Structure formats: structure tokens, C-alpha cells
């Protein structure tokens, strides 16, 4: 069985990959632009699969999972460039949802 990597492991792997190049990370605004671009590509695939705006026959169909991977890679790059520990950030957000919003939704009954 393949061991799953933690979010911290993935951030370190991306950091190791990027730091092998002299150019390193793009500036924050460029990373944000790339993140927006990747979100647009993800949106296009979701729209094609579930929405009313289908692709033209000349457009290549991509996998939603691949587009999510591209988006996530750039998000990891932005976090690394800004010195943000995404594992810690996500844990804080989950805690917020589990406390602040714990009574906001109807719990499923078994």
C-alpha cells in the first residue's frame, strides 16, 4: 500500500522542485495570476461536464482532477513563496468551521 503524503510533505516536495531552478518562485502577483488562470481552466472543465456551456469540438477535453492538481500546485507555490504552512492554515480553518459553524447545518441522522 502506498503511504499518503501529508500537506506538509507536499509543500516540501514542491519547494524542493522549485528550488532546483535559479529562477525560483515567481513573484506573488504572478503566482496569483497563474492561480487565477488555473482556476479558470478548472472552471471550464466543470462547466463542460456539468454546466450548459459545452466545449467546441475543437477544444481538448481535460480531466477535472488534472485541473485541480494544476491549481493545487500553484497554490502550494504561493504558500511556499509567502512562508505559509498550509497544513496549519487548513487545521485552523477546520477548527473554525467545527466551532463557529457547528450548528449552522442540519446533521445527518444515522
Rosetta constraint file for C-alpha pairs under 8 A:
AtomPair CA 5 CA 9 HARMONIC 5.64 0.50
AtomPair CA 5 CA 10 HARMONIC 6.50 0.50
AtomPair CA 6 CA 10 HARMONIC 6.34 0.50
AtomPair CA 7 CA 11 HARMONIC 6.23 0.50
AtomPair CA 7 CA 86 HARMONIC 6.94 0.50
AtomPair CA 7 CA 87 HARMONIC 5.54 0.50
AtomPair CA 8 CA 12 HARMONIC 6.22 0.50
AtomPair CA 8 CA 85 HARMONIC 7.22 0.50
AtomPair CA 8 CA 86 HARMONIC 7.15 0.50
AtomPair CA 8 CA 87 HARMONIC 5.87 0.50
AtomPair CA 9 CA 13 HARMONIC 6.16 0.50
AtomPair CA 10 CA 14 HARMONIC 6.17 0.50
AtomPair CA 11 CA 15 HARMONIC 6.08 0.50
AtomPair CA 11 CA 76 HARMONIC 5.91 0.50
AtomPair CA 11 CA 77 HARMONIC 7.82 0.50
AtomPair CA 11 CA 80 HARMONIC 6.92 0.50
AtomPair CA 11 CA 86 HARMONIC 7.91 0.50
AtomPair CA 12 CA 16 HARMONIC 6.07 0.50
AtomPair CA 13 CA 17 HARMONIC 6.21 0.50
AtomPair CA 14 CA 18 HARMONIC 6.12 0.50
AtomPair CA 14 CA 73 HARMONIC 7.45 0.50
AtomPair CA 14 CA 76 HARMONIC 7.04 0.50
AtomPair CA 14 CA 77 HARMONIC 6.90 0.50
AtomPair CA 15 CA 19 HARMONIC 5.94 0.50
AtomPair CA 15 CA 77 HARMONIC 7.31 0.50
AtomPair CA 15 CA 80 HARMONIC 6.75 0.50
AtomPair CA 16 CA 20 HARMONIC 6.48 0.50
AtomPair CA 17 CA 21 HARMONIC 7.82 0.50
AtomPair CA 18 CA 24 HARMONIC 5.51 0.50
AtomPair CA 18 CA 25 HARMONIC 6.55 0.50
AtomPair CA 19 CA 24 HARMONIC 5.32 0.50
AtomPair CA 19 CA 25 HARMONIC 7.73 0.50
AtomPair CA 20 CA 24 HARMONIC 7.51 0.50
AtomPair CA 25 CA 77 HARMONIC 6.96 0.50
AtomPair CA 25 CA 81 HARMONIC 6.29 0.50
AtomPair CA 26 CA 30 HARMONIC 6.03 0.50
AtomPair CA 26 CA 31 HARMONIC 5.95 0.50
AtomPair CA 27 CA 31 HARMONIC 6.26 0.50
AtomPair CA 27 CA 81 HARMONIC 7.97 0.50
AtomPair CA 28 CA 32 HARMONIC 6.08 0.50
AtomPair CA 28 CA 78 HARMONIC 6.60 0.50
AtomPair CA 28 CA 81 HARMONIC 7.32 0.50
AtomPair CA 28 CA 82 HARMONIC 7.79 0.50
AtomPair CA 29 CA 33 HARMONIC 6.17 0.50
AtomPair CA 30 CA 34 HARMONIC 6.15 0.50
AtomPair CA 31 CA 35 HARMONIC 6.02 0.50
AtomPair CA 31 CA 74 HARMONIC 6.83 0.50
AtomPair CA 31 CA 77 HARMONIC 7.52 0.50
AtomPair CA 31 CA 78 HARMONIC 6.01 0.50
AtomPair CA 32 CA 36 HARMONIC 6.14 0.50
AtomPair CA 32 CA 78 HARMONIC 7.41 0.50
AtomPair CA 33 CA 37 HARMONIC 6.17 0.50
AtomPair CA 34 CA 38 HARMONIC 6.16 0.50
AtomPair CA 34 CA 74 HARMONIC 7.01 0.50
AtomPair CA 35 CA 39 HARMONIC 6.13 0.50
AtomPair CA 35 CA 71 HARMONIC 6.06 0.50
AtomPair CA 35 CA 74 HARMONIC 5.80 0.50
AtomPair CA 35 CA 75 HARMONIC 6.58 0.50
AtomPair CA 36 CA 40 HARMONIC 6.19 0.50
AtomPair CA 37 CA 41 HARMONIC 6.39 0.50
AtomPair CA 38 CA 42 HARMONIC 6.19 0.50
AtomPair CA 38 CA 67 HARMONIC 6.91 0.50
AtomPair CA 38 CA 70 HARMONIC 6.45 0.50
AtomPair CA 38 CA 71 HARMONIC 5.10 0.50
AtomPair CA 39 CA 43 HARMONIC 5.99 0.50
AtomPair CA 39 CA 67 HARMONIC 7.95 0.50
AtomPair CA 39 CA 71 HARMONIC 6.23 0.50
AtomPair CA 40 CA 44 HARMONIC 6.11 0.50
AtomPair CA 41 CA 45 HARMONIC 6.47 0.50
AtomPair CA 41 CA 67 HARMONIC 6.59 0.50
AtomPair CA 42 CA 46 HARMONIC 6.33 0.50
AtomPair CA 42 CA 64 HARMONIC 6.33 0.50
AtomPair CA 42 CA 67 HARMONIC 5.08 0.50
AtomPair CA 42 CA 68 HARMONIC 6.41 0.50
AtomPair CA 42 CA 71 HARMONIC 7.76 0.50
AtomPair CA 43 CA 47 HARMONIC 5.97 0.50
AtomPair CA 44 CA 48 HARMONIC 6.07 0.50
AtomPair CA 45 CA 49 HARMONIC 6.16 0.50
AtomPair CA 45 CA 61 HARMONIC 7.40 0.50
AtomPair CA 45 CA 62 HARMONIC 6.69 0.50
AtomPair CA 45 CA 63 HARMONIC 7.17 0.50
AtomPair CA 45 CA 64 HARMONIC 5.93 0.50
AtomPair CA 45 CA 67 HARMONIC 7.91 0.50
AtomPair CA 46 CA 50 HARMONIC 5.79 0.50
AtomPair CA 46 CA 51 HARMONIC 6.94 0.50
AtomPair CA 46 CA 64 HARMONIC 6.75 0.50
AtomPair CA 47 CA 51 HARMONIC 4.26 0.50
AtomPair CA 47 CA 52 HARMONIC 6.79 0.50
AtomPair CA 47 CA 53 HARMONIC 6.05 0.50
AtomPair CA 47 CA 54 HARMONIC 6.94 0.50
AtomPair CA 48 CA 52 HARMONIC 7.15 0.50
AtomPair CA 48 CA 53 HARMONIC 5.85 0.50
AtomPair CA 48 CA 54 HARMONIC 4.44 0.50
AtomPair CA 48 CA 55 HARMONIC 5.88 0.50
AtomPair CA 49 CA 54 HARMONIC 7.37 0.50
AtomPair CA 55 CA 59 HARMONIC 5.98 0.50
AtomPair CA 55 CA 61 HARMONIC 7.73 0.50
AtomPair CA 62 CA 66 HARMONIC 7.21 0.50
AtomPair CA 62 CA 67 HARMONIC 7.54 0.50
AtomPair CA 63 CA 67 HARMONIC 6.53 0.50
AtomPair CA 64 CA 68 HARMONIC 6.16 0.50
AtomPair CA 65 CA 69 HARMONIC 6.16 0.50
AtomPair CA 66 CA 70 HARMONIC 6.32 0.50
AtomPair CA 67 CA 71 HARMONIC 6.21 0.50
AtomPair CA 68 CA 72 HARMONIC 6.01 0.50
AtomPair CA 69 CA 73 HARMONIC 6.07 0.50
AtomPair CA 70 CA 74 HARMONIC 6.48 0.50
AtomPair CA 71 CA 75 HARMONIC 6.21 0.50
AtomPair CA 72 CA 76 HARMONIC 6.09 0.50
AtomPair CA 73 CA 77 HARMONIC 6.27 0.50
AtomPair CA 74 CA 78 HARMONIC 6.20 0.50
AtomPair CA 75 CA 79 HARMONIC 6.18 0.50
AtomPair CA 76 CA 80 HARMONIC 6.04 0.50
AtomPair CA 76 CA 86 HARMONIC 7.82 0.50
AtomPair CA 77 CA 81 HARMONIC 6.03 0.50
AtomPair CA 78 CA 82 HARMONIC 6.19 0.50
AtomPair CA 79 CA 83 HARMONIC 6.00 0.50
AtomPair CA 79 CA 84 HARMONIC 4.83 0.50
AtomPair CA 79 CA 85 HARMONIC 6.93 0.50
AtomPair CA 79 CA 86 HARMONIC 6.80 0.50
AtomPair CA 80 CA 84 HARMONIC 5.92 0.50
AtomPair CA 80 CA 85 HARMONIC 7.53 0.50
AtomPair CA 84 CA 89 HARMONIC 7.67 0.50
AtomPair CA 85 CA 89 HARMONIC 6.24 0.50
AtomPair CA 86 CA 90 HARMONIC 5.88 0.50
AtomPair CA 87 CA 91 HARMONIC 6.19 0.50
AtomPair CA 88 CA 92 HARMONIC 6.20 0.50
AtomPair CA 89 CA 93 HARMONIC 6.30 0.50
AtomPair CA 90 CA 94 HARMONIC 6.07 0.50
AtomPair CA 91 CA 95 HARMONIC 6.13 0.50
AtomPair CA 92 CA 96 HARMONIC 6.23 0.50
AtomPair CA 93 CA 97 HARMONIC 6.29 0.50
AtomPair CA 94 CA 98 HARMONIC 6.03 0.50
AtomPair CA 95 CA 99 HARMONIC 6.11 0.50
AtomPair CA 96 CA 100 HARMONIC 5.52 0.50
AtomPair CA 96 CA 101 HARMONIC 7.24 0.50
AtomPair CA 97 CA 101 HARMONIC 4.91 0.50
AtomPair CA 97 CA 102 HARMONIC 6.47 0.50
AtomPair CA 98 CA 102 HARMONIC 5.01 0.50
AtomPair CA 101 CA 105 HARMONIC 7.68 0.50
